[in-house]
Amino acid sequence: MPEQKNFILAMVLMVAILAGFEYFAPTLPAPVPVRSDATIDTTPGPVAADPGIAAPTGPRDRNTVLAEGQRVRIDTPSLSGSLSLHGGRIDDLTLKAYREQVDPHSANIVLLNPKGSERPHYAEFGWVSANPAIKVPGPDAHWQSEGGTLTENTPVALVWKNDQGLVFRRVVSVDPDFLFTITDSVENTGPDALTLYPYGLVSRGYTPRTEGFYILHEGPLGVLDGTLKEITYQDLRDERHVDYQSTGGWIGITDKYWLTAIDLPKGDVNKARFVYTGDGHDRYQSDFLGAARTVAPGETITTVTDFFAGAKKVDLLDRYAREKGIDRFDLAIDFGWFYFLTKPFFIAIQFLYGFLGNFGLAILAFTVALRLVLYPLANKSYKAMNRMKILQPKVKELQERFQNDRVRMQQEMMALYRDEKVNPLAGCLPILIQIPIFFALYKVLFVALEMRHAPFYGFITDLSAPDPTNLFTLFGLIPWNAPSFLHLGILPIIMGITMWFQQKLNPAPADPVQAKVMMFLPVLFTFMLAGFPAGLVIYWAWNNILSIAQQWSIMRRHDEAPAHAGRT
């Protein structure tokens, strides 16, 4: 039957997408490097000369490195750590509100680490001189501090002087969340005018462990000339460096939930790049070189750079984009191909969370709202499916009568559908509609920080993680560490049961082979969704229940219609 074949084709397509999306989804190609025609070395001297990795003796304990040299303490409502006066780097940050595990006693997330430690990750800012003979504060310069602890209310001033009449000053301030503002100025007390170029970089001296999903970007990224640029760690190792020119924009390095990013000077044409060096240690770097600035004798030039280091909260990134003019900053969150659905879905769920106080309940309420929006279309599809179910005896009769003449059988079936005004493809619409909605919601649960460690009730302590229970250990009664493919929690089982009930309301395929395939699908989806976030499985099961109620209501009204029609 063509309608059953189309329905099965839709189901198989969905299975294929679920199973292979991570593998087949293409990553963005690495852009062609831009050739520089500048007359100076456009790579900031301290950036290229400083590999940003540990000395040949090997990495050392983080606390040991932090104990060396002078530091300025950082203490805000969101961050704790320090910046190093050796090089003026921001290289020690811990996120106060986020922990490694759901356990509230687990360690806090450590975002930045100093150079020389096991996992160096830091930000650095400064100047490059067009004249190599002019001394500028490089990565080994020792700054003098003119302040105490850096807080959201008390900036810290640093100063460095050379013996050529230049005074470099830096004021570092930070807001209550995750945005640093670095104000660098240069005072020229010498006899000659000088040309300087501001630069900034984010460096990571190791290859982090990533999620490994093609649907999630982790690594160097930025928005340059209004376009999102993403390059994976592997691609950058192959390319070695990727260069751009951009008016404004931002660059950085992202993890799944955390981000370090620099807002490029606005109004200037900046040279931005992603760089990899591997001389015994991997190092990945996102950096920029700003436009030339000339400082005449007796004058002072100033540049202001914003640096984000923290958690990728949607409302926070949107606020910085508005207040600081950071171009498309929300793209630091990988909302994916279905951005036009994913972000609105997140905003809606977060809005409902504000009323309900639980993201699980917000997902249930969002599903109801989504069903109401799609009700007319789904209602039409379910009516068509119910009429198809009523026509099943006639269809089977045609199949038996013309079993040796398939062309005639197809013609007669099309005539039957036309006379009865039934569209055999209408039943596929709910499945086809579910595909983009499913992936959009999957992305919300997978990439949105707000869903991380968000509890539901009972055994569901993290909606962004799979159901922790397992049928094959009798839900914890058997002390057995079952392999991942035998992990089957309570929620996926409930989802599979609801899918089976929903399938029973649909017209059964006349072909026995097709019928067996359809019977197997709930089992297949049950095991497939066992590894998906619990919040997504809750959505799917609840959506099935609402679909069953809607289909049952339509079938009941149809069954009662003849009786009502005969009354006077």
Secondary structure as UniProt FT lines:
FT   HELIX           2..24
FT   HELIX           45..49
FT   TURN            56..57
FT   HELIX           62..67
FT   STRAND          71..75
FT   STRAND          79..84
FT   STRAND          90..99
FT   TURN            104..105
FT   STRAND          108..113
FT   TURN            115..116
FT   STRAND          121..129
FT   TURN            132..133
FT   TURN            139..140
FT   STRAND          144..145
FT   STRAND          156..161
FT   TURN            163..164
FT   STRAND          166..174
FT   STRAND          179..188
FT   STRAND          194..204
FT   TURN            214..215
FT   STRAND          219..224
FT   TURN            225..226
FT   STRAND          227..230
FT   HELIX           233..239
FT   STRAND          241..247
FT   STRAND          250..254
FT   STRAND          258..263
FT   TURN            266..267
FT   STRAND          269..278
FT   STRAND          282..289
FT   STRAND          293..295
FT   TURN            297..298
FT   STRAND          300..311
FT   HELIX           314..324
FT   TURN            327..328
FT   HELIX           329..332
FT   TURN            337..338
FT   HELIX           339..356
FT   HELIX           359..373
FT   HELIX           375..390
FT   HELIX           392..401
FT   TURN            402..404
FT   HELIX           406..420
FT   TURN            424..425
FT   HELIX           426..428
FT   HELIX           429..447
FT   HELIX           449..451
FT   TURN            452..453
FT   TURN            458..459
FT   TURN            463..464
FT   HELIX           471..473
FT   TURN            474..477
FT   HELIX           484..486
FT   HELIX           490..504
FT   HELIX           512..528
FT   HELIX           529..531
FT   HELIX           534..565
//
